[in-house]
């Protein structure tokens, strides 16, 4: 399984998938045949999470070859990522609560066994090793993994979500956090996901059989309500001298244009020391290599760390920033801007601003509006 920190690799994977595997995606997508056979899925998520591939461009590329109803399931899966991001933007306290809870949980000896892949549950232990080796898991296996973690091993979901963030190349604050909450039964309150041995056996092509799992667990109860925030984001016509870009929104679609508009484009890579959720060496290396790869597209790019970012903000009280989304990058940036009294001029994608308004409820409501999004931004050639 080849996931290279190169934006051109992401483009190649997208083109190959559309030409060869997209037509059978709906039929085959739920099968996890193992890390050596991933032809039934796209493997695009590491590039989407860093936005070297833009969700809306992916949809447009798919709809150049197929009609919407022919690839509807894949289109919906792409828009799930947009939906999750919008959902968290509307409820940023969910992210804050997750981070605070994770940092306050006492880690048990059995938690260490789970991290080492030493639980005695064969499928789970193999997924732990696969995650550490390849920094990727099939989406169906992520659901089974999370369910076993929460309901069979009875470990806090926050620790599992952080473990995924630590090791996944596509680790994303919105998709990862909210997916774990959904499995636990707190995203849609009272509705949890219980992995079943028969389901695991069927969709792993009988690689894992007769798995002993808890099948009668109740959903996790959480007596917390998070206020729905009003999204008042908007793009200002104002432009300042310099621009900041984080690895969570590398924005390759507009880099050549941006290089002409700004004196310097600063690519920021936050080190592990400053992160609440520490990332593995391999994930940090992937991010660093991808940032370097993308920054080489323009001549006026400079890669900086957190200390250099603070110096930059102190010298540039007004600066433009490609919006990095709710997560670690935005947390750190907001803390610095308060400390230094900086005026951050966030730049948003119009597609996001339009789509996120439909994230105020469940995905069913968002799904009904996918045709509106496609039409609004001319993503279909029909």
C-alpha positions as CSV (number, residue, x, y, z in Angstrom):
1,X,0.0,0.0,0.0
2,X,1.6,3.2,-1.2
3,X,0.8,6.5,0.4
4,X,3.5,9.0,-0.6
5,X,3.6,12.6,0.7
6,X,3.4,14.1,-2.8
7,X,0.5,16.0,-4.1
8,X,1.0,14.6,-7.6
9,X,0.6,11.1,-6.2
10,X,-2.8,12.1,-4.8
11,X,-3.8,13.4,-8.3
12,X,-2.6,10.1,-9.9
13,X,-4.5,8.0,-7.4
14,X,-7.6,10.0,-8.1
15,X,-7.3,9.6,-11.9
16,X,-6.6,5.9,-11.6
17,X,-9.5,5.3,-9.2
18,X,-11.9,7.1,-11.5
19,X,-10.8,5.2,-14.6
20,X,-10.5,1.7,-13.0
21,X,-12.4,1.3,-9.7
22,X,-15.0,4.0,-9.2
23,X,-17.7,2.1,-11.1
24,X,-17.6,-0.8,-8.6
25,X,-17.1,1.3,-5.5
26,X,-20.7,1.1,-4.2
27,X,-20.6,-2.7,-4.5
28,X,-17.2,-3.4,-3.1
29,X,-16.4,-0.5,-0.7
30,X,-17.3,-2.3,2.6
31,X,-14.8,-5.1,2.1
32,X,-11.5,-5.0,3.8
33,X,-9.3,-7.4,1.9
34,X,-6.2,-6.4,3.8
35,X,-3.4,-3.8,3.2
36,X,-2.1,-5.6,0.1
37,X,-5.4,-5.4,-1.7
38,X,-7.0,-1.9,-1.7
39,X,-8.3,-1.7,-5.2
40,X,-11.9,-1.5,-4.0
41,X,-11.3,1.9,-2.3
42,X,-9.7,5.2,-3.3
43,X,-6.9,5.8,-0.7
44,X,-7.4,9.5,-1.3
45,X,-8.1,10.4,2.4
46,X,-4.5,11.4,3.3
47,X,-4.6,14.0,0.5
48,X,-8.1,15.2,1.2
49,X,-7.3,15.7,4.9
50,X,-4.5,18.0,4.0
51,X,-6.5,19.4,1.1
52,X,-3.9,18.8,-1.6
53,X,-7.0,17.2,-3.1
54,X,-10.1,19.5,-2.8
55,X,-13.4,17.7,-2.1
56,X,-15.4,19.7,-4.7
57,X,-12.7,19.1,-7.4
58,X,-12.9,15.4,-6.7
59,X,-16.6,15.4,-7.2
60,X,-16.3,17.4,-10.4
61,X,-13.7,15.0,-11.8
62,X,-15.9,12.0,-11.0
63,X,-18.9,13.7,-12.7
64,X,-16.9,14.3,-15.9
65,X,-17.0,10.5,-16.5
66,X,-20.2,9.4,-14.7
67,X,-23.6,10.7,-14.0
68,X,-24.5,11.4,-10.4
69,X,-26.7,8.4,-9.9
70,X,-23.9,6.1,-11.2
71,X,-21.4,7.2,-8.5
72,X,-23.8,8.5,-5.8
73,X,-22.3,6.5,-2.9
74,X,-18.8,7.8,-3.5
75,X,-20.0,11.3,-3.9
76,X,-21.8,11.0,-0.6
77,X,-18.7,9.7,1.1
78,X,-16.7,12.7,-0.2
79,X,-19.4,15.0,1.2
80,X,-19.4,13.3,4.5
81,X,-16.0,14.9,5.1
82,X,-17.4,18.3,4.2
83,X,-20.4,17.7,6.5
84,X,-18.3,16.6,9.5
85,X,-16.1,19.8,9.1
86,X,-19.2,22.0,8.9
87,X,-20.8,20.2,11.9
88,X,-17.7,20.8,14.0
89,X,-17.4,24.5,12.9
90,X,-20.9,24.9,14.2
91,X,-20.1,23.3,17.5
92,X,-16.3,23.9,18.2
93,X,-16.8,23.2,21.9
94,X,-17.1,19.5,21.0
95,X,-13.5,19.6,19.9
96,X,-12.4,21.5,23.0
97,X,-14.3,19.1,25.2
98,X,-12.7,16.1,23.5
99,X,-9.1,17.5,24.0
100,X,-9.8,18.4,27.7
101,X,-11.3,15.0,28.4
102,X,-8.5,13.1,26.7
103,X,-5.9,14.9,28.7
104,X,-7.7,14.3,32.0
105,X,-8.2,10.5,31.6
106,X,-6.0,8.2,33.6
107,X,-4.4,5.5,31.4
108,X,-4.7,1.9,32.6
109,X,-2.5,-1.1,32.1
110,X,-5.2,-2.6,29.8
111,X,-5.0,0.5,27.7
112,X,-1.3,-0.2,27.2
113,X,-2.1,-3.7,26.1
114,X,-4.6,-2.3,23.5
115,X,-1.9,0.1,22.2
116,X,0.5,-2.8,21.9
117,X,-1.9,-5.0,20.0
118,X,-1.9,-7.5,22.9
119,X,-5.6,-7.9,23.8
120,X,-6.0,-11.5,22.5
121,X,-8.7,-10.3,20.0
122,X,-7.0,-11.3,16.8
123,X,-8.6,-8.9,14.4
124,X,-8.2,-6.0,16.7
125,X,-4.5,-6.8,17.4
126,X,-3.8,-7.1,13.7
127,X,-5.5,-3.7,13.0
128,X,-3.3,-2.1,15.7
129,X,-0.2,-3.4,13.9
130,X,-1.5,-2.5,10.5
131,X,-2.3,1.1,11.7
132,X,1.2,1.5,13.0
133,X,2.9,0.0,10.0
134,X,0.8,1.6,7.2
135,X,-0.8,4.6,9.0
136,X,-4.1,3.7,7.4
137,X,-7.1,1.5,8.1
138,X,-10.1,0.7,5.9
139,X,-13.1,2.7,7.0
140,X,-15.1,-0.4,7.9
141,X,-12.3,-1.6,10.1
142,X,-12.1,1.7,11.8
143,X,-15.8,1.3,12.8
144,X,-15.1,-2.3,14.1
145,X,-12.0,-1.1,15.9
146,X,-13.8,1.7,17.6
147,X,-16.7,-0.5,18.7
148,X,-14.4,-3.2,20.1
149,X,-12.3,-0.5,21.9
150,X,-15.4,1.1,23.5
151,X,-17.8,-1.8,24.2
152,X,-15.6,-5.0,24.4
153,X,-12.4,-3.6,25.9
154,X,-14.4,-0.9,27.7
155,X,-11.8,1.8,27.2
156,X,-12.7,5.5,26.9
157,X,-13.5,6.6,23.4
158,X,-11.4,9.7,23.7
159,X,-8.2,7.6,24.1
160,X,-9.1,5.6,21.0
161,X,-9.8,8.7,19.0
162,X,-6.4,10.2,20.1
163,X,-4.7,6.9,19.1
164,X,-6.1,7.2,15.6
165,X,-5.0,10.8,15.4
166,X,-1.5,9.8,16.5
167,X,-1.1,7.2,13.7
168,X,-3.4,8.0,10.8
169,X,-2.0,9.9,7.8
170,X,-5.5,11.1,7.2
171,X,-6.2,12.0,10.9
172,X,-8.7,14.9,10.8
173,X,-10.2,16.6,13.9
174,X,-13.7,16.6,12.5
175,X,-14.0,13.2,10.8
176,X,-12.0,11.3,13.4
177,X,-13.5,12.9,16.6
178,X,-17.1,12.8,15.3
179,X,-16.9,9.2,13.9
180,X,-15.7,8.0,17.3
181,X,-18.5,9.9,19.0
182,X,-21.0,8.2,16.6
183,X,-19.8,4.7,17.3
184,X,-20.0,5.4,21.1
185,X,-23.6,6.6,20.7
186,X,-23.1,10.3,21.8
187,X,-23.0,11.9,18.3
188,X,-26.5,10.6,17.6
189,X,-27.6,10.2,21.2
190,X,-28.7,6.7,22.1
191,X,-27.7,5.2,18.7
192,X,-24.4,3.4,18.9
193,X,-22.5,0.9,16.6
194,X,-21.9,-2.6,17.9
195,X,-19.4,-4.7,15.8
196,X,-20.6,-8.2,15.1
197,X,-18.4,-11.3,14.5
198,X,-20.5,-12.3,11.5
199,X,-20.1,-8.9,9.9
200,X,-16.4,-8.8,10.5
201,X,-16.0,-12.3,9.0
202,X,-18.1,-11.5,5.9
203,X,-16.5,-8.2,5.0
204,X,-12.9,-9.3,5.7
205,X,-13.5,-12.2,3.3
206,X,-13.3,-14.7,6.3
207,X,-9.9,-13.5,7.4
208,X,-11.2,-13.1,10.9
209,X,-13.8,-15.6,12.2
210,X,-15.5,-16.4,15.5
211,X,-14.4,-13.2,17.2
212,X,-15.8,-13.0,20.8
213,X,-17.3,-9.6,21.2
214,X,-19.7,-7.8,23.5
215,X,-23.0,-7.7,21.7
216,X,-25.4,-6.3,24.3
217,X,-23.7,-3.1,25.5
218,X,-25.7,0.1,26.0
219,X,-24.7,3.4,24.2
220,X,-22.3,5.6,26.1
221,X,-24.2,8.2,28.1
222,X,-23.0,11.8,28.0
223,X,-24.9,14.5,29.8
224,X,-23.5,17.4,27.7
225,X,-25.2,19.8,25.3
226,X,-23.2,21.9,22.9
227,X,-24.6,25.2,21.7
228,X,-25.1,25.6,18.0
229,X,-22.8,28.5,16.9
230,X,-23.9,30.9,14.2
231,X,-21.5,30.8,11.3
232,X,-20.7,34.4,10.5
233,X,-17.6,33.6,8.4
234,X,-17.2,35.7,5.3
235,X,-14.3,36.6,3.0
236,X,-13.0,40.2,3.2
237,X,-11.9,42.1,0.1
238,X,-8.9,43.3,2.2
239,X,-5.6,41.7,1.5
240,X,-2.5,42.1,3.5
241,X,1.2,41.7,2.6
242,X,1.8,38.2,3.7
243,X,-0.2,34.9,3.9
244,X,-0.1,32.0,6.4
245,X,-1.0,28.4,5.4
246,X,-1.2,25.4,7.7
247,X,-0.8,21.8,6.7
248,X,-4.5,21.1,7.3
249,X,-5.5,23.3,4.3
250,X,-2.6,23.3,1.8
251,X,-4.9,24.6,-0.9
252,X,-2.8,23.6,-4.0
253,X,-5.6,24.7,-6.3
254,X,-4.7,28.4,-5.8
255,X,-1.0,28.4,-5.0
256,X,0.2,29.9,-8.3
257,X,-2.4,32.7,-7.9
258,X,-1.5,33.3,-4.3
259,X,2.2,33.6,-5.0
260,X,1.4,36.6,-7.2
261,X,-0.7,38.3,-4.6
262,X,1.6,38.1,-1.5
263,X,5.1,39.0,-0.7
264,X,5.7,35.8,1.2
265,X,3.5,32.7,1.7
266,X,4.4,31.1,5.1
267,X,3.7,27.4,5.5
268,X,3.4,26.6,9.2
269,X,4.2,23.2,10.6
270,X,3.4,22.8,14.4
271,X,5.8,20.5,16.2
272,X,4.7,17.8,18.6
273,X,5.7,19.7,21.7
274,X,2.9,22.3,21.2
275,X,0.2,19.7,20.4
276,X,-2.3,18.4,22.9
277,X,-2.5,15.2,20.9
278,X,0.9,14.0,20.0
279,X,1.5,12.5,16.6
280,X,3.8,9.6,15.7
281,X,7.1,10.3,14.1
282,X,5.8,8.8,10.8
283,X,2.8,11.1,10.7
284,X,4.9,14.2,11.5
285,X,7.3,13.2,8.8
286,X,4.5,12.7,6.3
287,X,3.1,16.2,7.1
288,X,6.6,17.8,6.9
289,X,7.3,16.1,3.6
290,X,3.9,17.1,2.1
291,X,4.4,20.7,3.2
292,X,7.8,20.8,1.6
293,X,6.4,19.2,-1.5
294,X,3.6,21.7,-1.9
295,X,5.7,24.8,-0.9
296,X,8.1,24.1,-3.8
297,X,5.3,24.9,-6.2
298,X,5.9,28.6,-5.6
299,X,9.0,30.8,-5.4
300,X,8.0,33.0,-2.5
301,X,7.3,30.2,0.0
302,X,8.9,29.8,3.4
303,X,8.3,27.0,5.9
304,X,8.3,28.1,9.5
305,X,7.7,26.5,13.0
306,X,5.7,27.8,15.9
307,X,8.5,30.0,17.3
308,X,8.9,31.6,14.0
309,X,5.2,32.0,13.6
310,X,5.1,34.0,16.9
311,X,7.8,36.3,15.6
312,X,6.0,36.7,12.3
313,X,2.8,37.7,14.0
314,X,4.6,40.1,16.4
315,X,6.0,41.9,13.3
316,X,2.8,41.6,11.2
317,X,-0.1,42.6,13.4
318,X,-2.4,42.3,10.3
319,X,-2.0,39.2,8.2
320,X,-4.0,36.9,5.9
321,X,-4.5,33.2,6.8
322,X,-6.0,30.4,4.8
323,X,-8.6,29.2,7.4
324,X,-7.2,26.0,9.0
325,X,-10.5,24.6,10.4
326,X,-11.4,23.7,14.0
327,X,-8.5,21.7,15.4
328,X,-5.0,22.0,16.9
329,X,-3.8,24.5,14.3
330,X,-6.7,26.9,14.9
331,X,-6.3,26.5,18.7
332,X,-2.7,27.5,18.6
333,X,-3.2,30.3,16.1
334,X,-6.0,31.8,18.2
335,X,-3.9,31.7,21.4
336,X,-1.1,33.5,19.7
337,X,-3.3,36.1,18.1
338,X,-4.9,36.9,21.5
339,X,-1.4,37.1,23.1
340,X,0.0,39.3,20.4
341,X,-3.3,41.2,19.6
342,X,-3.0,40.2,16.0
343,X,-5.7,40.8,13.5
344,X,-6.2,37.6,11.5
345,X,-7.9,38.0,8.1
346,X,-9.2,34.5,7.4
347,X,-9.6,33.4,3.8
348,X,-12.4,30.8,3.3
349,X,-13.5,28.6,0.4
350,X,-16.8,29.8,-0.9
351,X,-17.8,26.1,-1.4
352,X,-17.3,25.5,2.3
353,X,-19.2,28.6,3.4
354,X,-22.2,27.5,1.3
355,X,-22.1,23.8,2.2
356,X,-21.6,24.2,5.9
357,X,-24.9,25.8,6.4
358,X,-26.5,22.4,5.8
359,X,-24.4,20.8,8.6
360,X,-26.7,22.2,11.3
361,X,-28.6,18.9,11.5
362,X,-27.9,15.3,10.7
363,X,-26.3,14.0,7.5
364,X,-29.7,13.1,6.0
365,X,-30.5,16.8,5.8
366,X,-27.1,17.6,4.3
367,X,-27.5,14.7,1.8
368,X,-30.7,16.3,0.5
369,X,-28.8,19.4,-0.3
370,X,-25.9,17.7,-2.2
371,X,-27.7,18.4,-5.6
372,X,-27.9,22.1,-4.6
373,X,-24.1,22.1,-3.9
374,X,-23.3,20.4,-7.2
375,X,-25.5,22.9,-9.1
376,X,-24.2,25.9,-7.2
377,X,-20.6,25.2,-8.1
378,X,-21.2,23.6,-11.5
379,X,-19.7,20.3,-10.5
380,X,-21.7,18.3,-12.9
381,X,-21.5,18.2,-16.7
382,X,-25.1,16.9,-17.1
